[in-house]
Amino acid sequence: MAKFEGVYVAILTPFTEDYEVDFNRLREITDWMIGEGVQGIVPTGSLGEYATMTTEERASVVETIVEVTAGRVPVVVGTGAPSTAQAVYWAQHAKDLGAAGIMALPPINYNALENEVIAHYEALAEVDIPIIAYNNPRDYKIDLTPTLLKKISKFPQVIGVKEFSGDIRRVHDILDQTDLEVMIGLDDLAMEGALSGATGWISGVPNALPREGVQLFELARKGNIREALPLYRELLPLFHLDASPQLVQYIKHMMTLAGQPVGPSRPPRLPLDTESYRVVEEAFKRAKSQQSVPR
């Protein structure tokens, strides 16, 4: 059995209109998502705008989520940072709080050599907390190929990978060449990922549609294409937006439409144009018209 099964939401960070972290809303949306059935929470990832936070803010966000979850679901903390030392700091912080694991990018500001990538994960492994390696060659320079993941997985703390390359064949290759569990990263491969053997999904759009996301992933893991496919197709226009550079703004608008507003995104992210928001609204209305999700 995989350690990190099911739908883990890469949770957004709510901000006030003055761009301060809104900790009251953070508590509320965390509790709401758990009540809606998500199986885990992943704070301080890219979707959580970690790169815009001060050290104090980032620490407080993680601490708040661990407090609110209170062991009801696992918390896997994003440790992305410019240096290995900083990533290790966030890994240790997560461990000290009792988090279930970390989601760890390779070096992000430097096109590191293979031995440097391995050394980066070795340093994180020394913290001795379960690690989900995060492969995102779409946004960062380094591609954690199945061959490289096999080398990284020699550290027993590295137990899985968030696969965000966009190539569904990677899921098969990783499962064939390593013992890692796979968590699909792109929302618009959620169904295909589950059908291919991914046991988890670190998700974006389920911030706003958690019940629908959980239902879809569970149906796909069971191989129930007849019920999964119609739901997936209704959600797909929203899922495609998860792969956009403006995913934070898009998904924050989805949260408003879901009755769970989380405020603006911090600059350099700016509000999108009216047409972009109209596209979200039409896709969201279509997704909510799907009546198969039990209440």
C-alpha positions as a printed Julia matrix, in Angstrom:
295×3 Matrix{Float64}:
   0.0    0.0     0.0
   1.28   3.46   -0.94
   2.04   5.87    1.88
   0.51   8.89    0.12
  -2.67   7.65   -1.56
  -5.49   9.65   -3.03
  -6.02  13.34   -3.72
  -3.62  15.72   -2.01
  -4.49  19.37   -2.63
  -1.59  21.74   -3.33
  -3.31  24.36   -1.23
  -3.51  28.02   -2.22
  -2.4   30.7     0.22
  -5.17  33.24    0.93
  -4.18  36.89    0.95
  -6.04  40.0     2.06
  -6.57  42.87   -0.38
  -3.38  44.34    1.12
  -1.47  41.15    0.22
  -1.08  39.98    3.81
  -1.45  36.26    4.52
  -5.04  35.71    5.63
  -4.56  33.07    8.3
  -8.24  32.96    9.24
  -9.16  32.02    5.66
  -6.28  29.56    5.56
  -7.75  27.78    8.57
 -11.23  27.85    7.08
 -10.32  26.49    3.64
  -8.09  23.79    5.13
 -10.92  22.6     7.33
 -13.4   22.84    4.44
 -11.22  20.74    2.11
 -10.82  18.03    4.73
 -14.58  18.02    5.23
 -15.02  17.65    1.47
 -12.95  14.46    1.51
  -9.43  15.29    0.32
  -6.86  12.78    1.52
  -3.95  15.17    2.12
  -2.78  18.79    2.08
   0.4   20.13    0.43
   1.28  23.68    1.57
   3.97  26.01    0.23
   4.18  24.63   -3.26
   4.25  26.76   -6.4
   0.46  27.09   -6.26
   0.83  28.29   -2.67
   3.05  31.17   -3.84
   5.88  30.16   -1.51
   8.4   32.23   -3.45
   6.62  35.47   -2.5
   6.68  34.81    1.25
   9.03  35.9     3.97
  10.62  33.18    6.08
   8.26  34.04    8.93
   5.17  33.9     6.73
   6.14  30.61    5.16
   6.8   29.01    8.53
   3.49  30.29    9.89
   1.54  28.96    6.89
   2.91  25.46    7.44
   2.4   25.65   11.2
  -1.2   26.78   10.76
  -2.06  23.96    8.38
  -0.46  21.31   10.6
  -2.43  22.71   13.55
  -5.75  22.74   11.69
  -5.38  19.29   10.15
  -4.66  17.91   13.64
  -3.69  14.53   12.19
  -6.95  14.12   10.26
  -5.05  13.98    6.95
  -1.33  13.92    6.16
   0.49  17.18    5.46
   3.3   17.06    2.87
   5.27  20.3     2.9
   6.78  21.92   -0.19
  10.48  22.67    0.35
  11.35  24.47   -2.9
  14.14  26.99   -2.3
  17.1   28.58   -4.11
  19.73  26.62   -2.17
  20.09  23.12   -0.78
  20.66  24.57    2.7
  17.36  26.45    2.54
  15.49  23.37    1.3
  16.99  21.37    4.17
  15.85  24.07    6.59
  12.26  23.68    5.41
  12.51  19.91    5.52
  13.69  20.06    9.14
  10.93  22.55    9.97
   8.36  20.14    8.52
   9.78  17.22   10.46
   9.84  19.18   13.72
   6.13  19.97   13.26
   5.26  16.33   12.68
   4.45  16.63    8.97
   4.0   13.35    7.13
   6.57  14.2     4.48
   7.97  16.78    2.11
   7.56  17.53   -1.59
  11.06  18.35   -2.8
  12.09  20.01   -6.04
  15.62  19.49   -7.36
  17.84  22.6    -7.53
  15.68  25.34   -9.07
  18.02  28.23   -9.86
  20.8   26.31  -11.53
  21.03  23.66  -14.23
  22.73  21.22  -11.9
  24.77  18.23  -12.97
  23.47  14.77  -12.14
  25.81  14.3    -9.19
  24.69  17.67   -7.81
  21.03  16.68   -8.05
  21.78  13.44   -6.23
  23.74  15.32   -3.55
  20.79  17.7    -3.12
  18.43  14.81   -2.37
  21.03  13.15   -0.17
  21.12  16.29    1.99
  17.33  16.25    2.24
  17.35  12.54    3.05
  19.63  13.2     6.01
  16.75  15.06    7.66
  15.05  11.64    7.73
  11.54  12.52    6.64
   9.63  10.82    3.78
  10.32  12.58    0.48
   8.16  12.98   -2.61
  10.57  14.17   -5.32
   8.93  16.79   -7.52
   9.66  16.48  -11.23
   8.63  19.65  -13.09
  10.79  20.12  -16.18
   8.08  22.37  -17.65
   8.94  25.17  -15.2
  12.44  24.3   -14.01
  15.63  23.26  -15.75
  16.07  19.75  -14.36
  14.2   16.68  -15.55
  14.04  13.86  -13.02
  14.01  11.07  -15.59
  13.2    7.52  -14.53
  16.93   6.73  -14.74
  17.79   9.62  -12.43
  14.91   8.81  -10.08
  16.26   5.28   -9.77
  19.55   6.72   -8.54
  17.85   9.12   -6.14
  15.66   6.36   -4.76
  18.7    4.66   -3.27
  18.01   6.96   -0.33
  15.26   5.15    1.6
  13.57   8.41    2.53
  12.76   9.06   -1.16
   9.56   7.06   -1.51
   7.71   8.74   -4.35
   7.59  11.3    -7.12
   5.17  14.01   -8.16
   5.28  13.55  -11.94
   4.61  16.82  -13.79
   6.36  16.32  -17.11
   3.12  15.99  -19.06
   4.17  12.67  -20.59
   1.9    9.91  -19.3
   4.44   7.32  -20.45
   6.64   8.5   -17.6
   4.26   6.93  -15.08
   4.76   3.52  -16.68
   8.54   3.94  -16.93
   8.89   5.08  -13.32
   6.83   2.18  -12.02
   8.8   -0.22  -14.22
  12.25   1.05  -13.34
  11.88   2.06   -9.68
  10.01   1.14   -6.51
   8.67   4.68   -6.12
   5.01   5.5    -5.76
   3.78   7.98   -8.33
   1.59  11.0    -7.64
   0.38  12.58  -10.84
   1.01  16.33  -10.95
  -0.89  17.7   -13.94
  -4.62  17.93  -13.38
  -5.38  17.19  -17.02
  -3.68  13.82  -16.68
  -5.45  12.88  -13.45
  -7.61  10.16  -14.97
  -4.87   8.79  -17.23
  -2.42   8.85  -14.32
  -4.7    6.8   -12.11
  -5.39   4.33  -14.91
  -1.63   4.01  -15.46
  -0.87   3.16  -11.85
  -0.42   6.5   -10.08
  -1.68   6.02   -6.53
  -1.84   9.72   -5.68
  -2.62  13.08   -7.25
  -1.12  16.36   -6.02
  -3.82  18.56   -7.45
  -4.68  22.16   -8.28
  -8.31  22.54   -9.36
  -9.58  20.39   -6.44
  -8.8   23.43   -4.28
 -12.17  24.63   -5.59
 -13.79  21.29   -6.47
 -12.49  18.84   -3.88
 -15.43  16.4    -3.93
 -15.38  16.18   -7.7
 -11.63  15.62   -7.73
 -11.77  12.87   -5.13
 -14.62  11.12   -6.92
 -12.85  11.26  -10.28
  -9.59   9.88   -8.97
 -11.25   7.09   -7.03
 -13.31   6.04  -10.05
 -10.23   6.02  -12.27
  -8.18   4.02   -9.77
 -10.94   1.41   -9.76
 -10.9    1.34  -13.56
 -14.49   2.55  -13.7
 -14.2    4.36  -17.03
 -17.94   4.42  -17.62
 -18.49   6.76  -14.68
 -15.1    8.5   -14.63
 -15.04   9.64  -18.25
 -18.13  11.89  -18.29
 -17.0   13.58  -15.06
 -13.46  13.99  -16.39
 -14.64  15.58  -19.61
 -16.75  18.11  -17.72
 -13.76  19.03  -15.54
 -11.15  18.99  -18.3
 -11.48  22.65  -19.43
 -10.66  23.69  -15.86
  -7.92  21.08  -15.55
  -6.16  22.46  -18.64
  -5.75  25.77  -16.79
  -3.66  24.01  -14.14
  -0.9   23.73  -16.76
  -0.92  27.48  -17.49
   1.72  29.87  -16.11
  -1.25  31.79  -14.69
  -2.6   28.77  -12.81
  -2.59  30.6    -9.46
  -4.85  33.39  -10.7
  -7.13  30.93  -12.48
  -7.57  28.64   -9.49
  -8.01  31.52   -7.07
 -10.89  32.71   -9.26
 -12.33  29.19   -9.18
 -12.25  29.4    -5.39
 -14.32  32.59   -5.53
 -16.83  30.84   -7.81
 -16.95  27.94   -5.33
 -17.91  30.31   -2.51
 -14.48  30.02   -0.9
 -12.7   33.28   -1.83
  -8.98  33.48   -1.06
  -8.12  36.99   -2.21
  -5.62  38.12   -4.83
  -2.29  36.72   -5.89
   0.86  38.55   -4.91
   2.79  40.48   -7.56
   4.44  39.89   -9.88
   1.22  37.93  -10.54
  -1.48  40.41  -11.52
  -5.22  40.02  -12.12
  -6.06  38.54  -15.5
  -8.15  40.26  -18.15
 -11.92  40.02  -18.24
 -11.95  37.48  -21.06
  -9.7   35.09  -19.1
 -12.01  35.21  -16.12
 -15.01  34.66  -18.38
 -13.37  31.48  -19.69
 -12.96  30.26  -16.11
 -16.56  31.09  -15.26
 -17.96  29.21  -18.24
 -15.79  26.17  -17.56
 -16.7   26.23  -13.87
 -20.41  26.4   -14.65
 -20.01  23.42  -16.96
 -18.16  21.45  -14.28
 -20.79  22.17  -11.64
 -23.54  21.04  -13.99
 -22.18  17.5   -13.59
 -24.66  15.96  -11.19
 -22.92  12.66  -10.48
 -21.15  13.8    -7.31
 -23.12  12.69   -4.24
 -23.78  15.19   -1.48
